[in-house]
């Protein structure tokens, strides 16, 4: 990490460089930009449809796809009453809604810039002429929040007349961003010498001051844990971080035990309960090996308890 940082090849966009619009860090405008160390690229130009095997993820035997369907999966459920109004967000298939706990973490930290780019509340959506459900209810699984970070942006999919746009998102997936490297470096330097601790403080403050949060004067591991949660929400690092810190069995103990149904009674959101859910150690410290890998190689052994 130190060697990569020392190259000065990468850097953080300042808000003035992206028209004071933090959402641009995850849009086409900054693809392969100075913050992107590694990203998976997609195209919206192939004009796929359901009759094209390359446009159907489930029919593609190579398990690759030139268009990004993941954003469609994670977009707010369009057939259950979501409409984007003037937000520019298409309806999706309803996976990966933000949690109320994440939204509160942003608010408690005073992180007004990053929360506006990651999460859209019902009141914000209504103000832009959209809807977050119908008949007084939200979509299934929705707690009254939808994600803006890596979502179904209408201007990043195919505009070819007659085609279903959600098969053709061209938005790239940033799998490693420079801010992640800075925060990893801060964590690695934290327990070391006083000089390294000073380096760690500088790295986390580099990330914080970009979003107008006050610089820290001292640093703990809890500071780094929170900063990674806020900076890297929806980047796909949270689960691995919690396992690495040994926090997963506590933080995720109740994960999935209460699932929002979207239904509201007297304005109160209702939940389905599943007492069997929640993180189980040591099983959930690892993912199961996919069925296709197990089937193609008889020497592969499944991870314990799966």
Secondary structure, DSSP 8 states (H G I E B T S, - for coil): -HHHHHTT------GGGGTT-GGGGGSGGGTT-TTEEEEE---STT---TTSGGG-TTT-TT---SS--HHHHHS-BGGGTEE-TTS-B--B-------HHHHHHHHHTT-HHHHHHHEEEHHHHHHTT-EESBTTB--TT--SEEE-TT--BGGGS---TTS-GGG-----EEEEEHHHHHHHHHHHHHTS-HHHHHHHHHHHHHHHHHTT----SS--HHHHHHHHHHHSTTTT-HHHHHHHHT-HHHHTTTTTSEEEEEEEETTEEEEEE-TT-S--TTGGGS----HHHHHH-TT----TT-
